Amino acid sequence: MRKPLTLDDLADVLTLKEAADAVGMTETTLRVNIKSGELRAFLPRGKDPKHAGRGQGYRIEKTALEAWYFNKPEPK
């Protein structure tokens, strides 16, 4: 039997899809939380924020995802 994936198994920086899969939510849910400022994310250099929802893709640091998902402060 395969071991379930945990946040510890993930890279330090995740795509929106990887982050959504990791926490069992939709990309839309994460995108709403990014736009509201609840979940910290960034766009890769040279990407246009107007097109972030069209596959140009937010990136989310694993520590930011953990802090948001588990509602705990991010490490300094």
Distance bins in CASP14 RR format, pairs under 12 A and 6 or more apart:
PFRMAT RR
TARGET T0000
AUTHOR 0000-0000-0000
RMODE 2
METHOD distances of the structure
MODEL  1
2 9 0 0 0 0 0 1 0 0 0 0 0
3 9 0 0 0 0 1 0 0 0 0 0 0
4 22 0 0 0 0 0 1 0 0 0 0 0
4 24 0 0 0 0 0 1 0 0 0 0 0
5 11 0 0 0 0 0 1 0 0 0 0 0
5 14 0 0 0 0 0 1 0 0 0 0 0
5 18 0 0 0 0 0 1 0 0 0 0 0
5 21 0 0 0 0 1 0 0 0 0 0 0
5 22 1 0 0 1 0 0 0 0 0 0 0
5 23 0 0 0 0 0 1 0 0 0 0 0
5 24 0 0 0 0 0 1 0 0 0 0 0
6 22 0 0 0 0 1 0 0 0 0 0 0
6 23 0 0 0 0 0 1 0 0 0 0 0
6 62 0 0 0 0 0 1 0 0 0 0 0
6 66 0 0 0 0 0 1 0 0 0 0 0
7 14 0 0 0 0 1 0 0 0 0 0 0
7 18 0 0 0 0 0 1 0 0 0 0 0
7 19 0 0 0 0 1 0 0 0 0 0 0
7 21 0 0 0 0 0 1 0 0 0 0 0
7 22 1 0 0 1 0 0 0 0 0 0 0
7 23 0 0 0 0 1 0 0 0 0 0 0
7 24 0 0 0 0 0 1 0 0 0 0 0
7 60 0 0 0 0 0 1 0 0 0 0 0
7 61 0 0 0 0 0 1 0 0 0 0 0
7 62 1 0 0 1 0 0 0 0 0 0 0
7 63 0 0 0 0 1 0 0 0 0 0 0
7 64 0 0 0 0 0 1 0 0 0 0 0
7 65 1 0 0 1 0 0 0 0 0 0 0
7 66 1 0 1 0 0 0 0 0 0 0 0
7 67 0 0 0 0 0 1 0 0 0 0 0
7 68 0 0 0 0 0 1 0 0 0 0 0
7 69 0 0 0 0 1 0 0 0 0 0 0
7 70 0 0 0 0 1 0 0 0 0 0 0
8 22 0 0 0 0 0 1 0 0 0 0 0
8 62 0 0 0 0 1 0 0 0 0 0 0
8 63 0 0 0 0 0 1 0 0 0 0 0
8 66 0 0 0 0 1 0 0 0 0 0 0
9 18 0 0 0 0 0 1 0 0 0 0 0
9 21 0 0 0 0 0 1 0 0 0 0 0
9 22 0 0 0 0 1 0 0 0 0 0 0
9 62 0 0 0 0 0 1 0 0 0 0 0
10 18 1 0 0 1 0 0 0 0 0 0 0
10 19 0 0 0 0 1 0 0 0 0 0 0
10 20 0 0 0 0 0 1 0 0 0 0 0
10 21 0 0 0 0 1 0 0 0 0 0 0
10 22 1 0 1 0 0 0 0 0 0 0 0
10 23 0 0 0 0 0 1 0 0 0 0 0
10 60 0 0 0 0 0 1 0 0 0 0 0
10 61 0 0 0 0 0 1 0 0 0 0 0
10 62 1 0 1 0 0 0 0 0 0 0 0
10 63 0 0 0 0 0 1 0 0 0 0 0
10 65 0 0 0 0 1 0 0 0 0 0 0
10 66 0 0 0 0 1 0 0 0 0 0 0
10 69 0 0 0 0 0 1 0 0 0 0 0
11 18 1 0 0 1 0 0 0 0 0 0 0
11 19 0 0 0 0 0 1 0 0 0 0 0
11 22 0 0 0 0 0 1 0 0 0 0 0
11 59 0 0 0 0 0 1 0 0 0 0 0
11 60 0 0 0 0 0 1 0 0 0 0 0
11 61 0 0 0 0 1 0 0 0 0 0 0
11 62 1 0 0 1 0 0 0 0 0 0 0
11 63 0 0 0 0 0 1 0 0 0 0 0
11 65 0 0 0 0 0 1 0 0 0 0 0
12 18 0 0 0 0 0 1 0 0 0 0 0
12 19 0 0 0 0 0 1 0 0 0 0 0
12 59 0 0 0 0 0 1 0 0 0 0 0
12 60 0 0 0 0 0 1 0 0 0 0 0
12 61 1 0 0 1 0 0 0 0 0 0 0
12 62 1 0 1 0 0 0 0 0 0 0 0
12 63 1 0 0 1 0 0 0 0 0 0 0
12 64 0 0 0 0 0 1 0 0 0 0 0
12 65 0 0 0 0 0 1 0 0 0 0 0
12 66 0 0 0 0 0 1 0 0 0 0 0
13 19 0 0 0 0 1 0 0 0 0 0 0
13 40 0 0 0 0 0 1 0 0 0 0 0
13 41 0 0 0 0 0 1 0 0 0 0 0
13 42 0 0 0 0 1 0 0 0 0 0 0
13 44 0 0 0 0 1 0 0 0 0 0 0
13 57 0 0 0 0 0 1 0 0 0 0 0
13 58 0 0 0 0 0 1 0 0 0 0 0
13 59 1 0 1 0 0 0 0 0 0 0 0
13 60 1 0 0 1 0 0 0 0 0 0 0
13 61 1 0 1 0 0 0 0 0 0 0 0
13 62 1 0 0 1 0 0 0 0 0 0 0
13 63 0 0 0 0 1 0 0 0 0 0 0
13 64 0 0 0 0 1 0 0 0 0 0 0
13 65 0 0 0 0 1 0 0 0 0 0 0
14 20 0 0 0 0 1 0 0 0 0 0 0
14 21 0 0 0 0 1 0 0 0 0 0 0
14 22 1 0 0 1 0 0 0 0 0 0 0
14 23 0 0 0 0 0 1 0 0 0 0 0
14 27 0 0 0 0 0 1 0 0 0 0 0
14 30 0 0 0 0 0 1 0 0 0 0 0
14 39 0 0 0 0 0 1 0 0 0 0 0
14 41 0 0 0 0 1 0 0 0 0 0 0
14 42 0 0 0 0 0 1 0 0 0 0 0
14 57 0 0 0 0 0 1 0 0 0 0 0
14 58 0 0 0 0 1 0 0 0 0 0 0
14 59 1 0 0 1 0 0 0 0 0 0 0
14 60 1 0 1 0 0 0 0 0 0 0 0
14 61 1 0 0 1 0 0 0 0 0 0 0
14 62 1 0 0 1 0 0 0 0 0 0 0
14 63 0 0 0 0 0 1 0 0 0 0 0
14 64 0 0 0 0 1 0 0 0 0 0 0
14 65 1 0 0 1 0 0 0 0 0 0 0
14 66 0 0 0 0 0 1 0 0 0 0 0
14 69 0 0 0 0 0 1 0 0 0 0 0
15 21 0 0 0 0 1 0 0 0 0 0 0
15 22 0 0 0 0 0 1 0 0 0 0 0
15 27 0 0 0 0 1 0 0 0 0 0 0
15 30 0 0 0 0 0 1 0 0 0 0 0
15 41 0 0 0 0 0 1 0 0 0 0 0
15 42 0 0 0 0 0 1 0 0 0 0 0
15 43 0 0 0 0 0 1 0 0 0 0 0
15 44 0 0 0 0 1 0 0 0 0 0 0
15 52 0 0 0 0 0 1 0 0 0 0 0
15 55 0 0 0 0 1 0 0 0 0 0 0
15 56 0 0 0 0 0 1 0 0 0 0 0
15 57 1 0 0 1 0 0 0 0 0 0 0
15 58 1 0 0 1 0 0 0 0 0 0 0
15 59 1 0 0 1 0 0 0 0 0 0 0
15 60 1 0 0 1 0 0 0 0 0 0 0
15 61 0 0 0 0 0 1 0 0 0 0 0
15 62 0 0 0 0 0 1 0 0 0 0 0
15 65 0 0 0 0 0 1 0 0 0 0 0
16 22 0 0 0 0 0 1 0 0 0 0 0
16 23 0 0 0 0 0 1 0 0 0 0 0
16 25 0 0 0 0 0 1 0 0 0 0 0
16 26 0 0 0 0 1 0 0 0 0 0 0
16 27 1 0 1 0 0 0 0 0 0 0 0
16 28 0 0 0 0 1 0 0 0 0 0 0
16 29 0 0 0 0 0 1 0 0 0 0 0
16 30 1 0 1 0 0 0 0 0 0 0 0
16 31 1 0 0 1 0 0 0 0 0 0 0
16 32 0 0 0 0 0 1 0 0 0 0 0
16 33 0 0 0 0 0 1 0 0 0 0 0
16 34 0 0 0 0 1 0 0 0 0 0 0
16 35 0 0 0 0 0 1 0 0 0 0 0
16 39 0 0 0 0 0 1 0 0 0 0 0
16 41 1 0 0 1 0 0 0 0 0 0 0
16 42 0 0 0 0 0 1 0 0 0 0 0
16 43 0 0 0 0 0 1 0 0 0 0 0
16 44 0 0 0 0 0 1 0 0 0 0 0
16 52 0 0 0 0 1 0 0 0 0 0 0
16 53 0 0 0 0 1 0 0 0 0 0 0
16 54 0 0 0 0 0 1 0 0 0 0 0
16 55 0 0 0 0 1 0 0 0 0 0 0
16 56 0 0 0 0 0 1 0 0 0 0 0
16 57 1 0 1 0 0 0 0 0 0 0 0
16 58 1 0 1 0 0 0 0 0 0 0 0
16 59 1 0 0 1 0 0 0 0 0 0 0
16 60 1 0 0 1 0 0 0 0 0 0 0
16 65 0 0 0 0 0 1 0 0 0 0 0
17 23 0 0 0 0 0 1 0 0 0 0 0
17 24 0 0 0 0 0 1 0 0 0 0 0
17 25 0 0 0 0 0 1 0 0 0 0 0
17 26 0 0 0 0 1 0 0 0 0 0 0
17 27 1 0 0 1 0 0 0 0 0 0 0
17 28 0 0 0 0 0 1 0 0 0 0 0
17 30 0 0 0 0 1 0 0 0 0 0 0
17 31 0 0 0 0 0 1 0 0 0 0 0
17 53 0 0 0 0 0 1 0 0 0 0 0
17 55 0 0 0 0 1 0 0 0 0 0 0
17 57 0 0 0 0 1 0 0 0 0 0 0
17 58 0 0 0 0 1 0 0 0 0 0 0
17 59 0 0 0 0 0 1 0 0 0 0 0
17 60 0 0 0 0 0 1 0 0 0 0 0
18 24 0 0 0 0 0 1 0 0 0 0 0
18 25 0 0 0 0 0 1 0 0 0 0 0
18 27 0 0 0 0 1 0 0 0 0 0 0
18 30 0 0 0 0 0 1 0 0 0 0 0
18 57 0 0 0 0 0 1 0 0 0 0 0
18 58 0 0 0 0 0 1 0 0 0 0 0
18 59 0 0 0 0 1 0 0 0 0 0 0
18 60 0 0 0 0 1 0 0 0 0 0 0
18 61 0 0 0 0 0 1 0 0 0 0 0
18 62 0 0 0 0 1 0 0 0 0 0 0
18 65 0 0 0 0 1 0 0 0 0 0 0
19 25 0 0 0 0 1 0 0 0 0 0 0
19 26 0 0 0 0 0 1 0 0 0 0 0
19 27 0 0 0 0 1 0 0 0 0 0 0
19 29 0 0 0 0 0 1 0 0 0 0 0
19 30 1 0 1 0 0 0 0 0 0 0 0
19 31 0 0 0 0 0 1 0 0 0 0 0
19 33 0 0 0 0 0 1 0 0 0 0 0
19 34 0 0 0 0 1 0 0 0 0 0 0
19 39 0 0 0 0 1 0 0 0 0 0 0
19 40 0 0 0 0 0 1 0 0 0 0 0
19 41 0 0 0 0 1 0 0 0 0 0 0
19 57 0 0 0 0 0 1 0 0 0 0 0
19 58 0 0 0 0 1 0 0 0 0 0 0
19 59 0 0 0 0 1 0 0 0 0 0 0
19 60 1 0 1 0 0 0 0 0 0 0 0
19 61 0 0 0 0 1 0 0 0 0 0 0
19 62 0 0 0 0 1 0 0 0 0 0 0
19 63 0 0 0 0 0 1 0 0 0 0 0
19 64 0 0 0 0 1 0 0 0 0 0 0
19 65 1 0 1 0 0 0 0 0 0 0 0
19 66 0 0 0 0 0 1 0 0 0 0 0
19 68 0 0 0 0 1 0 0 0 0 0 0
19 69 0 0 0 0 1 0 0 0 0 0 0
20 26 1 0 1 0 0 0 0 0 0 0 0
20 27 1 0 1 0 0 0 0 0 0 0 0
20 28 0 0 0 0 1 0 0 0 0 0 0
20 29 1 0 0 1 0 0 0 0 0 0 0
20 30 1 0 1 0 0 0 0 0 0 0 0
20 31 0 0 0 0 1 0 0 0 0 0 0
20 32 0 0 0 0 0 1 0 0 0 0 0
20 33 0 0 0 0 0 1 0 0 0 0 0
20 34 0 0 0 0 0 1 0 0 0 0 0
20 39 0 0 0 0 0 1 0 0 0 0 0
20 41 0 0 0 0 0 1 0 0 0 0 0
20 57 0 0 0 0 0 1 0 0 0 0 0
20 58 0 0 0 0 0 1 0 0 0 0 0
20 60 0 0 0 0 1 0 0 0 0 0 0
20 65 0 0 0 0 1 0 0 0 0 0 0
20 69 0 0 0 0 0 1 0 0 0 0 0
21 27 0 0 0 0 1 0 0 0 0 0 0
21 30 0 0 0 0 0 1 0 0 0 0 0
21 60 0 0 0 0 0 1 0 0 0 0 0
21 65 0 0 0 0 0 1 0 0 0 0 0
22 30 0 0 0 0 0 1 0 0 0 0 0
22 60 0 0 0 0 1 0 0 0 0 0 0
22 62 0 0 0 0 1 0 0 0 0 0 0
22 65 1 0 0 1 0 0 0 0 0 0 0
22 66 0 0 0 0 1 0 0 0 0 0 0
22 68 0 0 0 0 0 1 0 0 0 0 0
22 69 0 0 0 0 1 0 0 0 0 0 0
23 29 0 0 0 0 1 0 0 0 0 0 0
23 30 1 0 0 1 0 0 0 0 0 0 0
23 33 0 0 0 0 0 1 0 0 0 0 0
23 39 0 0 0 0 0 1 0 0 0 0 0
23 60 0 0 0 0 0 1 0 0 0 0 0
23 62 0 0 0 0 0 1 0 0 0 0 0
23 64 0 0 0 0 0 1 0 0 0 0 0
23 65 1 0 0 1 0 0 0 0 0 0 0
23 66 0 0 0 0 1 0 0 0 0 0 0
23 68 0 0 0 0 1 0 0 0 0 0 0
23 69 1 0 1 0 0 0 0 0 0 0 0
23 70 0 0 0 0 1 0 0 0 0 0 0
24 30 0 0 0 0 1 0 0 0 0 0 0
24 65 0 0 0 0 0 1 0 0 0 0 0
24 69 0 0 0 0 1 0 0 0 0 0 0
25 31 0 0 0 0 0 1 0 0 0 0 0
25 32 0 0 0 0 0 1 0 0 0 0 0
25 33 0 0 0 0 1 0 0 0 0 0 0
25 34 0 0 0 0 0 1 0 0 0 0 0
25 39 0 0 0 0 0 1 0 0 0 0 0
25 60 0 0 0 0 0 1 0 0 0 0 0
25 65 0 0 0 0 0 1 0 0 0 0 0
25 68 0 0 0 0 0 1 0 0 0 0 0
25 69 0 0 0 0 1 0 0 0 0 0 0
26 32 0 0 0 0 1 0 0 0 0 0 0
26 33 0 0 0 0 0 1 0 0 0 0 0
27 33 0 0 0 0 0 1 0 0 0 0 0
27 34 0 0 0 0 0 1 0 0 0 0 0
27 39 0 0 0 0 0 1 0 0 0 0 0
27 41 0 0 0 0 0 1 0 0 0 0 0
27 52 0 0 0 0 0 1 0 0 0 0 0
27 53 0 0 0 0 1 0 0 0 0 0 0
27 54 0 0 0 0 0 1 0 0 0 0 0
27 55 0 0 0 0 1 0 0 0 0 0 0
27 57 0 0 0 0 1 0 0 0 0 0 0
27 58 0 0 0 0 1 0 0 0 0 0 0
27 60 0 0 0 0 0 1 0 0 0 0 0
28 34 0 0 0 0 0 1 0 0 0 0 0
28 35 0 0 0 0 0 1 0 0 0 0 0
28 53 0 0 0 0 1 0 0 0 0 0 0
29 35 0 0 0 0 0 1 0 0 0 0 0
29 36 0 0 0 0 0 1 0 0 0 0 0
29 38 0 0 0 0 0 1 0 0 0 0 0
29 39 0 0 0 0 1 0 0 0 0 0 0
29 68 0 0 0 0 0 1 0 0 0 0 0
29 69 0 0 0 0 0 1 0 0 0 0 0
30 36 0 0 0 0 0 1 0 0 0 0 0
30 37 0 0 0 0 0 1 0 0 0 0 0
30 38 0 0 0 0 1 0 0 0 0 0 0
30 39 1 0 0 1 0 0 0 0 0 0 0
30 40 0 0 0 0 0 1 0 0 0 0 0
30 41 1 0 0 1 0 0 0 0 0 0 0
30 52 0 0 0 0 0 1 0 0 0 0 0
30 53 0 0 0 0 0 1 0 0 0 0 0
30 57 0 0 0 0 0 1 0 0 0 0 0
30 58 1 0 0 1 0 0 0 0 0 0 0
30 59 0 0 0 0 0 1 0 0 0 0 0
30 60 1 0 0 1 0 0 0 0 0 0 0
30 64 0 0 0 0 0 1 0 0 0 0 0
30 65 0 0 0 0 1 0 0 0 0 0 0
30 68 0 0 0 0 1 0 0 0 0 0 0
30 69 0 0 0 0 1 0 0 0 0 0 0
31 37 0 0 0 0 0 1 0 0 0 0 0
31 38 0 0 0 0 0 1 0 0 0 0 0
31 39 0 0 0 0 1 0 0 0 0 0 0
31 41 0 0 0 0 1 0 0 0 0 0 0
31 52 1 0 0 1 0 0 0 0 0 0 0
31 53 1 0 0 1 0 0 0 0 0 0 0
31 54 0 0 0 0 0 1 0 0 0 0 0
31 55 0 0 0 0 0 1 0 0 0 0 0
31 57 0 0 0 0 1 0 0 0 0 0 0
31 58 1 0 0 1 0 0 0 0 0 0 0
31 60 0 0 0 0 0 1 0 0 0 0 0
32 38 0 0 0 0 1 0 0 0 0 0 0
32 39 0 0 0 0 1 0 0 0 0 0 0
32 41 0 0 0 0 0 1 0 0 0 0 0
32 53 0 0 0 0 0 1 0 0 0 0 0
32 58 0 0 0 0 0 1 0 0 0 0 0
33 39 1 0 1 0 0 0 0 0 0 0 0
33 40 0 0 0 0 1 0 0 0 0 0 0
33 41 0 0 0 0 1 0 0 0 0 0 0
33 58 0 0 0 0 0 1 0 0 0 0 0
33 60 0 0 0 0 0 1 0 0 0 0 0
33 64 0 0 0 0 0 1 0 0 0 0 0
33 65 0 0 0 0 0 1 0 0 0 0 0
33 67 0 0 0 0 0 1 0 0 0 0 0
33 68 1 0 0 1 0 0 0 0 0 0 0
33 69 0 0 0 0 1 0 0 0 0 0 0
34 40 1 0 0 1 0 0 0 0 0 0 0
34 41 1 0 1 0 0 0 0 0 0 0 0
34 42 0 0 0 0 1 0 0 0 0 0 0
34 43 0 0 0 0 0 1 0 0 0 0 0
34 49 0 0 0 0 0 1 0 0 0 0 0
34 52 0 0 0 0 1 0 0 0 0 0 0
34 53 0 0 0 0 1 0 0 0 0 0 0
34 57 0 0 0 0 0 1 0 0 0 0 0
34 58 1 0 1 0 0 0 0 0 0 0 0
34 59 0 0 0 0 0 1 0 0 0 0 0
34 60 1 0 0 1 0 0 0 0 0 0 0
34 64 0 0 0 0 1 0 0 0 0 0 0
34 65 0 0 0 0 0 1 0 0 0 0 0
34 68 0 0 0 0 1 0 0 0 0 0 0
35 41 0 0 0 0 1 0 0 0 0 0 0
35 49 0 0 0 0 0 1 0 0 0 0 0
35 52 0 0 0 0 1 0 0 0 0 0 0
35 53 0 0 0 0 1 0 0 0 0 0 0
35 58 0 0 0 0 1 0 0 0 0 0 0
36 68 0 0 0 0 0 1 0 0 0 0 0
37 58 0 0 0 0 0 1 0 0 0 0 0
37 64 0 0 0 0 0 1 0 0 0 0 0
37 68 0 0 0 0 1 0 0 0 0 0 0
38 60 0 0 0 0 0 1 0 0 0 0 0
38 64 0 0 0 0 0 1 0 0 0 0 0
38 65 0 0 0 0 0 1 0 0 0 0 0
38 67 0 0 0 0 0 1 0 0 0 0 0
38 68 1 0 0 1 0 0 0 0 0 0 0
38 69 0 0 0 0 0 1 0 0 0 0 0
38 71 0 0 0 0 0 1 0 0 0 0 0
39 58 0 0 0 0 1 0 0 0 0 0 0
39 59 0 0 0 0 0 1 0 0 0 0 0
39 60 1 0 0 1 0 0 0 0 0 0 0
39 61 0 0 0 0 0 1 0 0 0 0 0
39 63 0 0 0 0 0 1 0 0 0 0 0
39 64 1 0 0 1 0 0 0 0 0 0 0
39 65 1 0 0 1 0 0 0 0 0 0 0
39 66 0 0 0 0 0 1 0 0 0 0 0
39 67 0 0 0 0 1 0 0 0 0 0 0
39 68 1 0 1 0 0 0 0 0 0 0 0
39 69 0 0 0 0 1 0 0 0 0 0 0
39 71 0 0 0 0 0 1 0 0 0 0 0
39 74 0 0 0 0 0 1 0 0 0 0 0
40 58 0 0 0 0 1 0 0 0 0 0 0
40 59 0 0 0 0 0 1 0 0 0 0 0
40 60 1 0 0 1 0 0 0 0 0 0 0
40 61 1 0 0 1 0 0 0 0 0 0 0
40 62 0 0 0 0 0 1 0 0 0 0 0
40 63 0 0 0 0 1 0 0 0 0 0 0
40 64 1 0 1 0 0 0 0 0 0 0 0
40 65 0 0 0 0 1 0 0 0 0 0 0
40 66 0 0 0 0 0 1 0 0 0 0 0
40 67 1 0 0 1 0 0 0 0 0 0 0
40 68 1 0 0 1 0 0 0 0 0 0 0
40 74 1 0 0 1 0 0 0 0 0 0 0
41 47 0 0 0 0 0 1 0 0 0 0 0
41 49 0 0 0 0 0 1 0 0 0 0 0
41 52 0 0 0 0 1 0 0 0 0 0 0
41 53 0 0 0 0 0 1 0 0 0 0 0
41 57 0 0 0 0 1 0 0 0 0 0 0
41 58 1 0 1 0 0 0 0 0 0 0 0
41 59 1 0 0 1 0 0 0 0 0 0 0
41 60 1 0 1 0 0 0 0 0 0 0 0
41 61 0 0 0 0 1 0 0 0 0 0 0
41 62 0 0 0 0 0 1 0 0 0 0 0
41 64 1 0 0 1 0 0 0 0 0 0 0
41 65 0 0 0 0 1 0 0 0 0 0 0
41 68 0 0 0 0 1 0 0 0 0 0 0
42 49 0 0 0 0 0 1 0 0 0 0 0
42 52 0 0 0 0 1 0 0 0 0 0 0
42 56 0 0 0 0 0 1 0 0 0 0 0
42 57 0 0 0 0 1 0 0 0 0 0 0
42 58 1 0 0 1 0 0 0 0 0 0 0
42 59 1 0 1 0 0 0 0 0 0 0 0
42 60 0 0 0 0 1 0 0 0 0 0 0
42 61 0 0 0 0 1 0 0 0 0 0 0
42 64 0 0 0 0 1 0 0 0 0 0 0
43 49 1 0 0 1 0 0 0 0 0 0 0
43 50 0 0 0 0 0 1 0 0 0 0 0
43 51 0 0 0 0 1 0 0 0 0 0 0
43 52 1 0 1 0 0 0 0 0 0 0 0
43 53 0 0 0 0 0 1 0 0 0 0 0
43 54 0 0 0 0 0 1 0 0 0 0 0
43 55 0 0 0 0 0 1 0 0 0 0 0
43 56 1 0 0 1 0 0 0 0 0 0 0
43 57 1 0 0 1 0 0 0 0 0 0 0
43 58 1 0 0 1 0 0 0 0 0 0 0
43 59 1 0 0 1 0 0 0 0 0 0 0
43 60 0 0 0 0 0 1 0 0 0 0 0
44 51 0 0 0 0 0 1 0 0 0 0 0
44 52 0 0 0 0 0 1 0 0 0 0 0
44 55 0 0 0 0 0 1 0 0 0 0 0
44 56 0 0 0 0 1 0 0 0 0 0 0
44 57 1 0 0 1 0 0 0 0 0 0 0
44 58 0 0 0 0 1 0 0 0 0 0 0
44 59 1 0 0 1 0 0 0 0 0 0 0
44 60 0 0 0 0 0 1 0 0 0 0 0
45 56 0 0 0 0 0 1 0 0 0 0 0
45 59 0 0 0 0 0 1 0 0 0 0 0
46 52 0 0 0 0 0 1 0 0 0 0 0
46 56 0 0 0 0 1 0 0 0 0 0 0
46 57 0 0 0 0 0 1 0 0 0 0 0
47 53 0 0 0 0 0 1 0 0 0 0 0
47 54 0 0 0 0 0 1 0 0 0 0 0
47 55 0 0 0 0 1 0 0 0 0 0 0
47 56 1 0 1 0 0 0 0 0 0 0 0
47 57 1 0 0 1 0 0 0 0 0 0 0
47 58 0 0 0 0 1 0 0 0 0 0 0
47 59 0 0 0 0 1 0 0 0 0 0 0
48 54 0 0 0 0 1 0 0 0 0 0 0
48 55 0 0 0 0 0 1 0 0 0 0 0
48 56 1 0 0 1 0 0 0 0 0 0 0
48 57 0 0 0 0 0 1 0 0 0 0 0
49 56 0 0 0 0 1 0 0 0 0 0 0
49 57 0 0 0 0 0 1 0 0 0 0 0
49 58 0 0 0 0 1 0 0 0 0 0 0
50 56 0 0 0 0 1 0 0 0 0 0 0
51 57 0 0 0 0 1 0 0 0 0 0 0
51 58 0 0 0 0 0 1 0 0 0 0 0
52 58 1 0 1 0 0 0 0 0 0 0 0
52 59 0 0 0 0 0 1 0 0 0 0 0
58 64 0 0 0 0 0 1 0 0 0 0 0
58 65 0 0 0 0 0 1 0 0 0 0 0
59 65 0 0 0 0 0 1 0 0 0 0 0
60 66 0 0 0 0 0 1 0 0 0 0 0
60 67 0 0 0 0 0 1 0 0 0 0 0
60 68 0 0 0 0 1 0 0 0 0 0 0
60 69 0 0 0 0 0 1 0 0 0 0 0
60 74 0 0 0 0 0 1 0 0 0 0 0
61 67 0 0 0 0 1 0 0 0 0 0 0
61 68 0 0 0 0 0 1 0 0 0 0 0
61 74 0 0 0 0 1 0 0 0 0 0 0
61 75 0 0 0 0 0 1 0 0 0 0 0
62 68 0 0 0 0 0 1 0 0 0 0 0
62 69 0 0 0 0 0 1 0 0 0 0 0
62 70 0 0 0 0 0 1 0 0 0 0 0
62 74 0 0 0 0 0 1 0 0 0 0 0
62 75 0 0 0 0 0 1 0 0 0 0 0
63 69 0 0 0 0 0 1 0 0 0 0 0
63 70 0 0 0 0 0 1 0 0 0 0 0
63 72 0 0 0 0 0 1 0 0 0 0 0
63 73 0 0 0 0 0 1 0 0 0 0 0
63 74 1 0 1 0 0 0 0 0 0 0 0
63 75 1 0 0 1 0 0 0 0 0 0 0
63 76 0 0 0 0 0 1 0 0 0 0 0
64 70 0 0 0 0 0 1 0 0 0 0 0
64 72 0 0 0 0 0 1 0 0 0 0 0
64 73 0 0 0 0 0 1 0 0 0 0 0
64 74 1 0 0 1 0 0 0 0 0 0 0
64 75 0 0 0 0 0 1 0 0 0 0 0
65 71 0 0 0 0 0 1 0 0 0 0 0
65 72 0 0 0 0 0 1 0 0 0 0 0
65 74 0 0 0 0 1 0 0 0 0 0 0
66 72 1 0 0 1 0 0 0 0 0 0 0
66 73 0 0 0 0 0 1 0 0 0 0 0
66 74 0 0 0 0 1 0 0 0 0 0 0
66 75 0 0 0 0 1 0 0 0 0 0 0
67 73 1 0 0 1 0 0 0 0 0 0 0
67 74 1 0 1 0 0 0 0 0 0 0 0
67 75 0 0 0 0 1 0 0 0 0 0 0
67 76 0 0 0 0 0 1 0 0 0 0 0
68 74 0 0 0 0 1 0 0 0 0 0 0
END
